[in-house]
Amino acid sequence: MKRVAVVLACVTLVASLLTGALVWQLSRAPHPKHPEISAYTREQLVRVGPYRYCDVFVITNCDIPKTVGTLVVNWRDPIQLSVPPAIARAPWVLIRAYEGDGEPAVSEFRPNATLAVTIPTVDPRRGRLTGIAVQLPTLVRDEQNNEFPWPHAEWSIATVWP
């Protein structure tokens, strides 16, 4: 009888230790509340949560953490931008801002079209890249019944030049 009690005590102890280790491991890296984008250049990787994330059905119900990632860039190495399937499943927009007062460059992507985009850090006409943004548009209607796209979510990465 003593032998069974000792074995049960050992099994209970090992199970408790394994459960504690599992809880510790899962609590170390909590999953983000919203999707994150990532950008890579020159051995730097940045993962960024949204600057703003609104409910698609109630566009005024927003979480606004104002998260902005940064990457140190140069003229040689492009940026590799990656979006997760949660973003790529919908139509999404890439906005590239450049030095000066010129209009930003805007690229629109269809649902399930791409998960990654290579972005040169210098545009021959616009100059140096100062930042990028990813947006998820949704159609909204104003008081005059006009329908137009409005970003319900946005991610932002600023570039830093040495």
N, C-alpha and C positions, 0 to 999 in steps of 0.2 A: 504494500500500500504506500509506503514511504517513497518507493522508487517512482510510482505514478505521480505523486505529488511533486517530486523534484523535477520530473520531465515536464509536467504542466507549468510549473513555475518558470523553467527555462524557456519554454515555448512562448509564454506570456511576455517574458522579458525581451526576447528577440523580436516578437511582433510589435511591442511597444517602441523599441528602438528604431525598427524599420519604419513604422508609422511616423515617428518624430522626424526622422531623416527625410521622408517624403514630404511632409508638411513644410519643413525648413527649405527644401529645394524648390518647392512650388511657390513659396512666399518670397523667395529671393528675387525672382524676375517676374513681377506681375505683368499680365498681358495689358497692353495699352487699351484705353477706353475707346479710342478712335483709330482708324487706319493711319499708318505712318508711311511717308515716302523716304527714299534714301538717295543720296548722291555721293559719287566717288570721283576723286581726282588726286593725282600725285600722292598716292598712298594715304589719303585721308578718306574716311567714310563718315558721313553724318546721317543719322536717322532723325526725322523730324515729324512730330505730331502736328496737328492742325493749328493754324493761327486762329481760325474760326470754324466752327462746325455747328450747323443749324439743322433742326428737324426738317426734313424735306416736305412734310405735310403742314407744319406750322412754322413758316419761315422766320417768324419773330422769336421762336424758342431756340436760343443759341447758347452754346458753350464757347467762350472766347478766352482761351488760355494765352493767346498772343505769342505763340511759340515761333521763333525764327531761328533757323540753322545758319551756320556760316561755314564757308570754305575759302581757304587761301588758294588763289588761282594764279596762273601765269598765261602768257600768250600761246605757249606750246601745247599744253595738255588740256584736252577737252573735259567736260563734265559728263559723267554717265549717270543719268537720272533713271531711277526705277520706281514704278508705282506698283502697289500690291493688286492682286486680282479684285479686291473689294472696290478699288477705284477704277480699274481698267474695265470692269463689267459694264460701266456706265459711260456715256459720252463724257470726255474730260478735256480740259483746255490747259495748254502750257503757254505761259506768258514769260517772255524774256525782256528784261529792261536793260537799257544801255545808257552810257554817258550822254549828257546833253539833253536837249528838250525834245528829241524826236519821239515818235510814237513807238511803243513797245512792239515787239514781234509776237504775233499770236498764232498758235497752231492748235487746231481742233482734231481730236481723235475719236473715232467711232467706237462703240462698245466692242470689247474683246479684240481690238485691233492691235494693240501693242502694250507691252509691260515696261519697255525701256526706250530711252531716247538719248542720243549723243548730242551734246550741245557745245559748239565751239565757244571759247571764251572771248574771241574777238570777231566782230562782223566787219567786213571791209567797208560798208557804208555807214554803219551805226557806231562803230567804235568798240570800246571794252564793255563787257557784260558786267552789270552791277547787281543783278539778282534775277531769280526765277521764282515763279509762282505756279502752282497747280490748282485748278479750280474744278469743282463739280457744279455745273449749272442745272437749274431747274426752271421750268416755265412758271412765271407768276403773272397775275393780272392786277392792274391798278384800278383806281376808282372810276376811270373813264373806260374800263373794259378793254384796255390795250394789253396785249400779251407779249411778254419779252423774257429772255433768259436772265436769270439772276443767280450768282454763285451762292449755293447753300453751304459750301465747304471750301476752304482755301488753306494751302500749305505754302510756306515761304522759305526761301534760302537766299541769303545775301552773300555776295562774293567780296573778298578782300584781296586787294592787289598789294604786293610787297613794295 
